Amino acid sequence: MTKASKDATMADEQTTAPEADLELDGIEEFIAAEELDALRAERDEYRDKFMRALADAENSRKRADRDRREAEQYGSTRLARDLLPVYDNLKRALDAANEETRAAASALIEGIELTLRELTNVMTKHGMTPISPAVGDMFDPQQHQAMFEAPLPDTKAGQIIQVMTEGFLLHDRLLRPAQVGVSSNTAKG
């Protein structure tokens, strides 16, 4: 090869080499952009998983707190229900005692009254409140259980005409409805 042809070949190689470098730079930029996009997508996927796990952990914590509070407040429901007959029987004993019995057994009656008062204090301390409807109040199905209906003169339909047992709430939940008799209609007497 002559010097002129070598120079021409080198000149051709020099002109094609920068073009090839430009093409390689473009391909490298394209590959780098694809890798960058893939990394961003992966990062976003991990961020989404992290945020979901964080939200799930927060929800679990809140649920556990709510369950703990409910267990503290309402965990004694069975015991409270078991104490209600004791309360009812002490009240019945006091209601059954007439003046003659009270005079003859005043110490016994006083003991029953003190026991009932102490039981009531303990029940109140633990969040139990009585539902004590009065004759003439309107029937509330959220707090009362109708044991019977009867027409009674001078009453309106739905009025309570007799109270058999008091009801109780445990904090804000119904433990036992008050058992009542209800007027069935307006009777004229």
Contact map, one row per residue, 1 for C-alpha under 8 A:
111011000000000000000000000000000000000000000000000000000000000000000000000000000000000000000000000000000000000000000000000000000000000000000000000000000000000000000000000000000000000000000
111111000000000000000000000000000000000000000000000000000000000000000000000000000000000000000000000000000000000000000000000000000000000000000000000000000000000000000000000000000000000000000
111111100000000000000000000000000000000000000000000000000000000000000000000000000000000000000000000000000000000000000000000000000000000000000000000000000000000000000000000000000000000000000
011111110000000000000000000000000000000000000000000000000000000000000000000000000000000000000000000000000000000000000000000000000000000000000000000000000000000000000000000000000000000000000
111111111000000000000000000000000000000000000000000000000000000000000000000000000000000000000000000000000000000000000000000000000000000000000000000000000000000000000000000000000000000000000
111111111100000000000000000000000000000000000000000000000000000000000000000000000000000000000000000000000000000000000000000000000000000000000000000000000000000000000000000000000000000000000
001111111110000000000000000000000000000000000000000000000000000000000000000000000000000000000000000000000000000000000000000000000000000000000000000000000000000000000000000000000000000000000
000111111111000000000000000000000000000000000000000000000000000000000000000000000000000000000000000000000000000000000000000000000000000000000000000000000000000000000000000000000000000000000
000011111111100000000000000000000000000000000000000000000000000000000000000000000000000000000000000000000000000000000000000000000000000000000000000000000000000000000000000000000000000000000
000001111111110000000000000000000000000000000000000000000000000000000000000000000000000000000000000000000000000000000000000000000000000000000000000000000000000000000000000000000000000000000
000000111111111000000000000000000000000000000000000000000000000000000000000000000000000000000000000000000000000000000000000000000000000000000000000000000000000000000000000000000000000000000
000000011111111100000000000000000000000000000000000000000000000000000000000000000000000000000000000000000000000000000000000000000000000000000000000000000000000000000000000000000000000000000
000000001111111110000000000000000000000000000000000000000000000000000000000000000000000000000000000000000000000000000000000000000000000000000000000000000000000000000000000000000000000000000
000000000111111111000000000000000000000000000000000000000000000000000000000000000000000000000000000000000000000000000000000000000000000000000000000000000000000000000000000000000000000000000
000000000011111111100000000000000000000000000000000000000000000000000000000000000000000000000000000000000000000000000000000000000000000000000000000000000000000000000000000000000000000000000
000000000001111111110000000000000000000000000000000000000000000000000000000000000000000000000000000000000000000000000000000000000000000000000000000000000000000000000000000000000000000000000
000000000000111111111000000000000000000000000000000000000000000000000000000000000000000000000000000000000000000000000000000000000000000000000000000000000000000000000000000000000000000000000
000000000000011111111100000000000000000000000000000000000000000000000000000000000000000000000000000000000000000000000000000000000000000000000000000000000000000000000000000000000000000000000
000000000000001111111110000000000000000000000000000000000000000000000000000000000000000000000000000000000000000000000000000000000000000000000000000000000000000000000000000000000000000000000
000000000000000111111111000000000000000000000000000000000000000000000000000000000000000000000000000000000000000000000000000000000000000000000000000000000000000000000000000000000000000000000
000000000000000011111111100000000000000000000000000000000000000000000000000000000000000000000000000000000000000000000000000000000000000000000000000000000000000000000000000000000000000000000
000000000000000001111111110000000000000000000000000000000000000000000000000000000000000000000000000000000000000000000000000000000000000000000000000000000000000000000000000000000000000000000
000000000000000000111111111000000000000000000000000000000000000000000000000000000000000000000000000000000000000000000000000000000000000000000000000000000000000000000000000000000000000000000
000000000000000000011111111100000000000000000000000000000000000000000000000000000000000000000000000000000000000000000000000000000000000000000000000000000000000000000000000000000000000000000
000000000000000000001111111110000000000000000000000000000000000000000000000000000000000000000000000000000000000000000000000000000000000000000000000000000000000000000000000000000000000000000
000000000000000000000111111111000000000000000000000000000000000000000000000000000000000000000000000000000000000000000000000000000000000000000000000000000000000000000000000000000000000000000
000000000000000000000011111111100000000000000000000000000000000000000000000000000000000000000000000000000000000000000000000000000000000000000000000000000000000000000000000000000000000000000
000000000000000000000001111111110000000000000000000000000000000000000000000000000000000000000000000000000000000000000000000000000000000000000000000000000000000000000000000000000000000000000
000000000000000000000000111111111000000000000000000000000000000000000000000000000000000000000000000000000000000000000000000000000000000000000000000000000000000000000000000000000000000000000
000000000000000000000000011111111100000000000000000000000000000000000000000000000000000000000000000000000000000000000000000000000000000000000000000000000000000000000000000000000000000000000
000000000000000000000000001111111110000000000000000000000000000000000000000000000000000000000000000000000000000000000000000000000000000000000000000000000000000000000000000000000000000000000
000000000000000000000000000111111111000000000000000000000000000000000000000000000000000000000000000000000000000000000000000000000000000000000000000000000000000000000000000000000000000000000
000000000000000000000000000011111111100000000000000000000000000000000000000000000000000000000000000000000000000000000000000000000000000000000000000000000000000000000000000000000000000000000
000000000000000000000000000001111111110000000000000000000000000000000000000000000000000000000000000000000000000000000000000000000000000000000000000000000000000000000000000000000000000000000
000000000000000000000000000000111111111000000000000000000000000000000000000000000000000000000000000000000000000000000000000000000000000000000000000000000000000000000000000000000000000000000
000000000000000000000000000000011111111100000000000000000000000000000000000000000000000000000000000000000000000000000000000000000000000000000000000000000000000000000000000000000000000000000
000000000000000000000000000000001111111110000000000000000000000000000000000000000000000000000000000000000000000000000000000000000000000000000000000000000000000000000000000000000000000000000
000000000000000000000000000000000111111111000000000000000000000000000000000000000000000000000000000000000000000000000000000000000000000000000000000000000000000000000000000000000000000000000
000000000000000000000000000000000011111111100000000000000000000000000000000000000000000000000000000000000000000000000000000000000000000000000000000000000000000000000000000000000000000000000
000000000000000000000000000000000001111111110000000000000000000000000000000000000000000000000000000000000000000000000000000000000000000000000000000000000000000000000000000000000000000000000
000000000000000000000000000000000000111111111000000000000000000000000000000000000000000000000000000000000000000000000000000000000000000000000000000000000000000000000000000000000000000000000
000000000000000000000000000000000000011111111100000000000000000000000000000000000000000000000000000000000000000000000000000000000000000000000000000000000000000000000000000000000000000000000
000000000000000000000000000000000000001111111110000000000000000000000000000000000000000000000000000000000000000000000000000000000000000000000000000000000000000000000000000000000000000000000
000000000000000000000000000000000000000111111111000000000000000000000000000000000000000000000000000000000000000000000000000000000000000000000000000000000000000000000000000000000000000000000
000000000000000000000000000000000000000011111111100000000000000000000000000000000000000000000000000000000000000000000000000000000000000000000000000000000000000000000000000000000000000000000
000000000000000000000000000000000000000001111111110000000000000000000000000000000000000000000000000000000000000000000000000000000000000000000000000000000000000000000000000000000000000000000
000000000000000000000000000000000000000000111111111000000000000000000000000000000000000000000000000000000000000000000000000000000000000000000000000000000000000000000000000000000000000000000
000000000000000000000000000000000000000000011111111100000000000000000000000000000000000000000000000000000000000000000000000000000000000000000000000000000000000000000000000000000000000000000
000000000000000000000000000000000000000000001111111110000000000000000000000000000000000000000000000000000000000000000000000000000000000000000000000000000000000000000000000000000000000000000
000000000000000000000000000000000000000000000111111111000000000000000000000000000000000000000000000000000000000000000000000000000000000000000000000000000000000000000000000000000000000000000
000000000000000000000000000000000000000000000011111111100000000000000000000000000000000000000000000000000000000000000000000000000000000000000000000000000000000000000000000000000000000000000
000000000000000000000000000000000000000000000001111111110000000000000000000000000000000000000000000000000000000000000000000000000000000000000000000000000000000000000000000000000000000000000
000000000000000000000000000000000000000000000000111111111000000000000000000000000000000000000000000000000000000000000000000000000000000000000000000000000000000000000000000000000000000000000
000000000000000000000000000000000000000000000000011111111100000000000000000000000000000000000000000000000000000000000000000000000000000000000000000000000000000000000000000000000000000000000
000000000000000000000000000000000000000000000000001111111110000000000000000000000000000000000000000000000000000000000000000000000000000000000000000000000000000000000000000000000000000000000
000000000000000000000000000000000000000000000000000111111111000000000000000000000000000000000000000000000000000000000000000000000000000000000000000000000000000000000000000000000000000000000
000000000000000000000000000000000000000000000000000011111111100000000000000000000000000000000000000000000000000000000000000000000000000000000000000000000000000000000000000000000000000000000
000000000000000000000000000000000000000000000000000001111111110000000000000000000000000000000000000000000000000000000000000000000000000000000000000000000000000000000000000000000000000000000
000000000000000000000000000000000000000000000000000000111111111000000000000000000000000000000000000000000000000000000000000000000000000000000000000000000000000000000000000000000000000000000
000000000000000000000000000000000000000000000000000000011111111100000000000000000000000000000000000000000000000000000000000000000000000000000000000000000000000000000000000000000000000000000
000000000000000000000000000000000000000000000000000000001111111110000000000000000000000000000000000000000000000000000000000000000000000000000000000000000000000000000000000000000000000000000
000000000000000000000000000000000000000000000000000000000111111111000000000000000000000000000000000000000000000000000000000000000000000000000000000000000000000000000000000000000000000000000
000000000000000000000000000000000000000000000000000000000011111111100000000000000000000000000000000000000000000000000000000000000000000000000000000000000000000000000000000000000000000000000
000000000000000000000000000000000000000000000000000000000001111111110000000000000000000000000000000000000000000000000000000000000000000000000000000000000000000000000000000000000000000000000
000000000000000000000000000000000000000000000000000000000000111111111000000000000000000000000000000000000000000000000000000000000000000000000000000000000000000000000000000000000000000000000
000000000000000000000000000000000000000000000000000000000000011111111100000000000000000000000000000000000000000000000000000000000000000000000000000000000000000000000000000000000000000000000
000000000000000000000000000000000000000000000000000000000000001111111110000000000000000000000000000000000000000000000000000000000000000000000000000000000000000000000000000000000000000000000
000000000000000000000000000000000000000000000000000000000000000111111111000000000000000000000000000000000000000000000000000000000000000000000000000000000000000000000000000000000000000000000
000000000000000000000000000000000000000000000000000000000000000011111111100000000000000000000000000000000000000000000000000000000000000000000000000000000000000000000000000000000000000000000
000000000000000000000000000000000000000000000000000000000000000001111111111000000000000000000000000000000000000000000000000000000000000000000000000000000000000000000000000000000000000000000
000000000000000000000000000000000000000000000000000000000000000000111111111000000000000000000000000000000000000000000000000000000000000000000000000000000000000000000000000000000000000000000
000000000000000000000000000000000000000000000000000000000000000000011111111100000000000000000000000000000000000000000000000000000000000000000000000000000000000000000000000000000000000000000
000000000000000000000000000000000000000000000000000000000000000000001111111100000000000000000000000000000000000000000000000000100000000000000000000000000000000000000000001000000000000000000
000000000000000000000000000000000000000000000000000000000000000000000111111110000000000000000000000000000000000000000000000000000000000000000000000000000000000000000000010000000000000000000
000000000000000000000000000000000000000000000000000000000000000000000111111111000000000000000000000000000000000000000000000000000000000000000000000000000000000000000000000000000000000000000
000000000000000000000000000000000000000000000000000000000000000000000001111111110000000000000000000000000000000000000000000000000000000000000000000000000000000000000000000000000000000000000
000000000000000000000000000000000000000000000000000000000000000000000000011111111000000000000000000000000000000000000000000000000000000000000000000000000000000000000000010000100000000000000
000000000000000000000000000000000000000000000000000000000000000000000000001111111100000000000000000000000000000000000000000000000000000000000000000000000000000000000000000000000000000000000
000000000000000000000000000000000000000000000000000000000000000000000000000111111110000000000000000000000000000000000000000000000000000000000000000000000000000000000000000000000000000000000
000000000000000000000000000000000000000000000000000000000000000000000000000111111111000000000000000000000000000000000000001000000000000000000000000000000000000000000000000000000000000000000
000000000000000000000000000000000000000000000000000000000000000000000000000011111111100000000000000000000000000000000000000000000000000000000000000000000000000000000000000000110000000000000
000000000000000000000000000000000000000000000000000000000000000000000000000001111111110000000000000000000000000000000000000000000000000000000000000000000000000000000000000000000000000000000
000000000000000000000000000000000000000000000000000000000000000000000000000000111111111000000000000000000000000000000000000000000000000000000000000000000000000000000000000000000000000000000
000000000000000000000000000000000000000000000000000000000000000000000000000000011111111100000000000000000000000000000000000000000000000000000000000000000000000000000000000000000000000000000
000000000000000000000000000000000000000000000000000000000000000000000000000000001111111110000000000000000000000000000000000000000000000000000000000000000000000000000000000000000000000000000
000000000000000000000000000000000000000000000000000000000000000000000000000000000111111111000000000000000000000000000000000000000000000000000000000000000000000000000000000000000000000000000
000000000000000000000000000000000000000000000000000000000000000000000000000000000011111111100000000000000000000000010011000000000000000000000000000000000000000000000000000000000000000000000
000000000000000000000000000000000000000000000000000000000000000000000000000000000001111111110000000000000000000000000000000000000000000000000000000000000000000000001000000000000000000000000
000000000000000000000000000000000000000000000000000000000000000000000000000000000000111111111000000000000000000000000000000000000000000000000000000000000000000000000000000000000000000000000
000000000000000000000000000000000000000000000000000000000000000000000000000000000000011111111100000000000000000110010000000000000000000000000000000000000000000000000000000000000000000000000
000000000000000000000000000000000000000000000000000000000000000000000000000000000000001111111110000000000000000000010000000000000000000000000000000000000000000000000000000000000000000000000
000000000000000000000000000000000000000000000000000000000000000000000000000000000000000111111111000000000000000000000000000000000000000000000000000000000000000000000000000000000000000000000
000000000000000000000000000000000000000000000000000000000000000000000000000000000000000011111111100000000000000100000000000000000000000000000000000000000000000000000000000000000000000000000
000000000000000000000000000000000000000000000000000000000000000000000000000000000000000001111111100000000000100110000000000000000000000000000000000000000000000000000000000000000000000000000
000000000000000000000000000000000000000000000000000000000000000000000000000000000000000000111111110000000000000000000000000000000000000000000000000000000000000000000000000000000000000000000
000000000000000000000000000000000000000000000000000000000000000000000000000000000000000000011111110000000000000000000000000000000000000000000000000000000000000000000000000000000000000000000
000000000000000000000000000000000000000000000000000000000000000000000000000000000000000000001111111111000000100000000000000000000000000000000000000000000000000000000000000000000000000000000
000000000000000000000000000000000000000000000000000000000000000000000000000000000000000000000011111111000000000000000000000000000000000000000000000000000000000000000000000000000000000000000
000000000000000000000000000000000000000000000000000000000000000000000000000000000000000000000000111111100000000000000000000000000000000000000000000000000000000000000000000000000000000000000
000000000000000000000000000000000000000000000000000000000000000000000000000000000000000000000000111111110000000000000000000000000000000000000000000000000000000000000000000000000000000000000
000000000000000000000000000000000000000000000000000000000000000000000000000000000000000000000000111111111100000000000000000000000000000000000000000000000000000000000000000000000000000000000
000000000000000000000000000000000000000000000000000000000000000000000000000000000000000000000000111111111100100000000000000000000000000000000000000000000000000000000000000000000000000000000
000000000000000000000000000000000000000000000000000000000000000000000000000000000000000000000000001111111100000000000000000000000000000000000000000000000000000000000000000000000000000000000
000000000000000000000000000000000000000000000000000000000000000000000000000000000000000000000000000111111100000000000000000000000000000000000000000000000000000000000000000000000000000000000
000000000000000000000000000000000000000000000000000000000000000000000000000000000000000000000000000011111111100000000000000000000000000000000000000000000000000000000000000000000000000000000
000000000000000000000000000000000000000000000000000000000000000000000000000000000000000000000000000011111111110000000000000000000000000000000000000000000000000000000000000000000000000000000
000000000000000000000000000000000000000000000000000000000000000000000000000000000000000000000000000000001111111000000000000000000000000000000000000000000000000000000000000000000000000000000
000000000000000000000000000000000000000000000000000000000000000000000000000000000000000000000000000000001111111100000000000000000000000000000000000000000000000000000000000000000000000000000
000000000000000000000000000000000000000000000000000000000000000000000000000000000000000000000100100001001111111110000000000000000000000000000000000000000000000000000000000000000000000000000
000000000000000000000000000000000000000000000000000000000000000000000000000000000000000000000000000000000111111111000000000000000000000000000000000000000000000000000000000000000000000000000
000000000000000000000000000000000000000000000000000000000000000000000000000000000000000000000000000000000011111111100000000000000000000000000000000000000000000000000000000000000000000000000
000000000000000000000000000000000000000000000000000000000000000000000000000000000000000001001100000000000001111111110000000000000000000000000000000000000000000000000000000000000000000000000
000000000000000000000000000000000000000000000000000000000000000000000000000000000000000001000100000000000000111111111000000000000000000000000000000000000000000000000000000000000000000000000
000000000000000000000000000000000000000000000000000000000000000000000000000000000000000000000000000000000000011111111100000000000000000000000000000000000000000000000000000000000000000000000
000000000000000000000000000000000000000000000000000000000000000000000000000000000000000000000000000000000000001111111110000000000000000000000000000000000000000000000000000000000000000000000
000000000000000000000000000000000000000000000000000000000000000000000000000000000000001001100000000000000000000111111111000000000000000000000000000000000000000000000000000000000000000000000
000000000000000000000000000000000000000000000000000000000000000000000000000000000000000000000000000000000000000011111111100000000000000000000000000000000000000000000000000000000000000000000
000000000000000000000000000000000000000000000000000000000000000000000000000000000000000000000000000000000000000001111111110000000000000000000000000000000000000000000000000000000000000000000
000000000000000000000000000000000000000000000000000000000000000000000000000000000000001000000000000000000000000000111111111000000000000000000000000000000000000000000000000000000000000000000
000000000000000000000000000000000000000000000000000000000000000000000000000000000000001000000000000000000000000000011111111100000000000000000000000000000000000000000000000000000000000000000
000000000000000000000000000000000000000000000000000000000000000000000000000000000000000000000000000000000000000000001111111110000000000000000000000000000000000000000000000000000000000000000
000000000000000000000000000000000000000000000000000000000000000000000000000000000000000000000000000000000000000000000111111111000000000000000000000000000000000000000000000000000000000000000
000000000000000000000000000000000000000000000000000000000000000000000000000000010000000000000000000000000000000000000011111111111000000000000000000000000000000000000000000000000000000000000
000000000000000000000000000000000000000000000000000000000000000000000000000000000000000000000000000000000000000000000001111111111000000000000000000000000000000000000000000000000000000000000
000000000000000000000000000000000000000000000000000000000000000000000000000000000000000000000000000000000000000000000000111111110000000000000000000000000000000000000000000000000000000000000
000000000000000000000000000000000000000000000000000000000000000000000000000000000000000000000000000000000000000000000000011111110000000000000000000000000000000000000000000000000000000000000
000000000000000000000000000000000000000000000000000000000000000000000000100000000000000000000000000000000000000000000000001111111000000000000000000000000000000000000000111000000000000000000
000000000000000000000000000000000000000000000000000000000000000000000000000000000000000000000000000000000000000000000000001111111100000000000000000000000000000000000001111000000000000000000
000000000000000000000000000000000000000000000000000000000000000000000000000000000000000000000000000000000000000000000000001100111110000000000000000000000000000000000001111000000000000000000
000000000000000000000000000000000000000000000000000000000000000000000000000000000000000000000000000000000000000000000000000000011111000000000000000000000000000000000111100000000000000000000
000000000000000000000000000000000000000000000000000000000000000000000000000000000000000000000000000000000000000000000000000000001111100000000010000000000000000000000111100000001100000000000
000000000000000000000000000000000000000000000000000000000000000000000000000000000000000000000000000000000000000000000000000000000111110000000000000000000000000000000110000000000100000000000
000000000000000000000000000000000000000000000000000000000000000000000000000000000000000000000000000000000000000000000000000000000011111010000000000000000000000100100100000000000100000000000
000000000000000000000000000000000000000000000000000000000000000000000000000000000000000000000000000000000000000000000000000000000001111110000000000000000000000100100000000000000000000000000
000000000000000000000000000000000000000000000000000000000000000000000000000000000000000000000000000000000000000000000000000000000000111110000000000000000000001111100000000000000000000000000
000000000000000000000000000000000000000000000000000000000000000000000000000000000000000000000000000000000000000000000000000000000000011111000000000000000010001110000000000000000000000000000
000000000000000000000000000000000000000000000000000000000000000000000000000000000000000000000000000000000000000000000000000000000000111111100000000000000000001100000000000000000000000000000
000000000000000000000000000000000000000000000000000000000000000000000000000000000000000000000000000000000000000000000000000000000000000111110000000000000000011100000000000000000000000000000
000000000000000000000000000000000000000000000000000000000000000000000000000000000000000000000000000000000000000000000000000000000000000011111001000000000000011100000000000000000000010000000
000000000000000000000000000000000000000000000000000000000000000000000000000000000000000000000000000000000000000000000000000000000000000001111111000000000000000000000000000000000000000000000
000000000000000000000000000000000000000000000000000000000000000000000000000000000000000000000000000000000000000000000000000000000000000000111111100000000000000000000000000000000000000000000
000000000000000000000000000000000000000000000000000000000000000000000000000000000000000000000000000000000000000000000000000000000000000000011111000000000000000000000000000000001000000000000
000000000000000000000000000000000000000000000000000000000000000000000000000000000000000000000000000000000000000000000000000000000010000000011111100000000000000000000010000001001100000000000
000000000000000000000000000000000000000000000000000000000000000000000000000000000000000000000000000000000000000000000000000000000000000000111111110000000000000000000010000000001111000000000
000000000000000000000000000000000000000000000000000000000000000000000000000000000000000000000000000000000000000000000000000000000000000000001011111000000000000000000000000000001111000000000
000000000000000000000000000000000000000000000000000000000000000000000000000000000000000000000000000000000000000000000000000000000000000000000001111110000000000000000000000000000011110000000
000000000000000000000000000000000000000000000000000000000000000000000000000000000000000000000000000000000000000000000000000000000000000000000000111110000000000000000000000000000011110000000
000000000000000000000000000000000000000000000000000000000000000000000000000000000000000000000000000000000000000000000000000000000000000000000000011111000000000000000000000000000001110000000
000000000000000000000000000000000000000000000000000000000000000000000000000000000000000000000000000000000000000000000000000000000000000000000000011111100000000000000000000000000000111100000
000000000000000000000000000000000000000000000000000000000000000000000000000000000000000000000000000000000000000000000000000000000000000000000000000111110000000000000000000000000000111110000
000000000000000000000000000000000000000000000000000000000000000000000000000000000000000000000000000000000000000000000000000000000000000000000000000011111000000000000000000000000000001111100
000000000000000000000000000000000000000000000000000000000000000000000000000000000000000000000000000000000000000000000000000000000000000000000000000001111110000010000000000000000000001111100
000000000000000000000000000000000000000000000000000000000000000000000000000000000000000000000000000000000000000000000000000000000000000000000000000000111110000000000000000000000000000001111
000000000000000000000000000000000000000000000000000000000000000000000000000000000000000000000000000000000000000000000000000000000000000000000000000000011111000000000000000000000000000001111
000000000000000000000000000000000000000000000000000000000000000000000000000000000000000000000000000000000000000000000000000000000000000100000000000000011111101000000000000000000000001011100
000000000000000000000000000000000000000000000000000000000000000000000000000000000000000000000000000000000000000000000000000000000000000000000000000000000111111000000000000000000000001111100
000000000000000000000000000000000000000000000000000000000000000000000000000000000000000000000000000000000000000000000000000000000000000000000000000000000011111000000000000000000000011111000
000000000000000000000000000000000000000000000000000000000000000000000000000000000000000000000000000000000000000000000000000000000000000001100000000000000001111100000000000000000000011110000
000000000000000000000000000000000000000000000000000000000000000000000000000000000000000000000000000000000000000000000000000000000000001111100000000000000011111110000000000000000000011000000
000000000000000000000000000000000000000000000000000000000000000000000000000000000000000000000000000000000000000000000000000000000000111111100000000000000000011111100000000000000001111000000
000000000000000000000000000000000000000000000000000000000000000000000000000000000000000000000000000000000000000000000000000000000000001100000000000000010000001111100000000000000001111000000
000000000000000000000000000000000000000000000000000000000000000000000000000000000000000000000000000000000000000000000000000000000000001000000000000000000000000111110000000000000001110000000
000000000000000000000000000000000000000000000000000000000000000000000000000000000000000000000000000000000000000000000000000000000000111000000000000000000000000111111100000000000111100000000
000000000000000000000000000000000000000000000000000000000000000000000000000000000000000000000000000000000000000000000000000000000000000000000000000000000000000001111100000000000111100000000
000000000000000000000000000000000000000000000000000000000000000000000000000000000000000100000000000000000000000000000000000000000000000000000000000000000000000000111110000000000111000000000
000000000000000000000000000000000000000000000000000000000000000000000000000000000000000000000000000000000000000000000000000000000111100000000000000000000000000000111111000000001110000000000
000000000000000000000000000000000000000000000000000000000000000000000000000000000000000000000000000000000000000000000000000000000111000000000011000000000000000000001111100000111110000000000
000000000000000000000000000000000000000000000000000000000000000000000000000000000000000000000000000000000000000000000000000000011110000000000000000000000000000000000111110001111100000000000
000000000000000000000000000000000000000000000000000000000000000000000000000000000000000000000000000000000000000000000000000000111110000000000000000000000000000000000011111111110000000000000
000000000000000000000000000000000000000000000000000000000000000000000000010010000000000000000000000000000000000000000000000000111000000000000000000000000000000000000001111111100000000000000
000000000000000000000000000000000000000000000000000000000000000000000000100000000000000000000000000000000000000000000000000000111000000000000000000000000000000000000000111110000000000000000
000000000000000000000000000000000000000000000000000000000000000000000000000000000000000000000000000000000000000000000000000000000000000000000000000000000000000000000000111111000000000000000
000000000000000000000000000000000000000000000000000000000000000000000000000000000000000000000000000000000000000000000000000000000000000000000000000000000000000000000000111111100000000000000
000000000000000000000000000000000000000000000000000000000000000000000000000000000000000000000000000000000000000000000000000000000000000000000010000000000000000000000001110111111000000000000
000000000000000000000000000000000000000000000000000000000000000000000000000010001000000000000000000000000000000000000000000000000000000000000000000000000000000000000011110011111000000000000
000000000000000000000000000000000000000000000000000000000000000000000000000000001000000000000000000000000000000000000000000000000000000000000000000000000000000000000011100001111100000000000
000000000000000000000000000000000000000000000000000000000000000000000000000000000000000000000000000000000000000000000000000000000010000000000111100000000000000000000111000001111110000000000
000000000000000000000000000000000000000000000000000000000000000000000000000000000000000000000000000000000000000000000000000000000011100000000011100000000000000000111111000000011111000000000
000000000000000000000000000000000000000000000000000000000000000000000000000000000000000000000000000000000000000000000000000000000000000000000001111000000000000000111110000000001111100000000
000000000000000000000000000000000000000000000000000000000000000000000000000000000000000000000000000000000000000000000000000000000000000000000001111100000000000111111000000000000111110000000
000000000000000000000000000000000000000000000000000000000000000000000000000000000000000000000000000000000000000000000000000000000000000000000000011111000000000111110000000000000011111000000
000000000000000000000000000000000000000000000000000000000000000000000000000000000000000000000000000000000000000000000000000000000000000000100000011111000000111111000000000000000001111100000
000000000000000000000000000000000000000000000000000000000000000000000000000000000000000000000000000000000000000000000000000000000000000000000000000011110011111110000000000000000000111111000
000000000000000000000000000000000000000000000000000000000000000000000000000000000000000000000000000000000000000000000000000000000000000000000000000011110001110000000000000000000000011111000
000000000000000000000000000000000000000000000000000000000000000000000000000000000000000000000000000000000000000000000000000000000000000000000000000001110011110000000000000000000000001111100
000000000000000000000000000000000000000000000000000000000000000000000000000000000000000000000000000000000000000000000000000000000000000000000000000000111111100000000000000000000000001111110
000000000000000000000000000000000000000000000000000000000000000000000000000000000000000000000000000000000000000000000000000000000000000000000000000000111111000000000000000000000000000011111
000000000000000000000000000000000000000000000000000000000000000000000000000000000000000000000000000000000000000000000000000000000000000000000000000000001100000000000000000000000000000001111
000000000000000000000000000000000000000000000000000000000000000000000000000000000000000000000000000000000000000000000000000000000000000000000000000000001100000000000000000000000000000000111
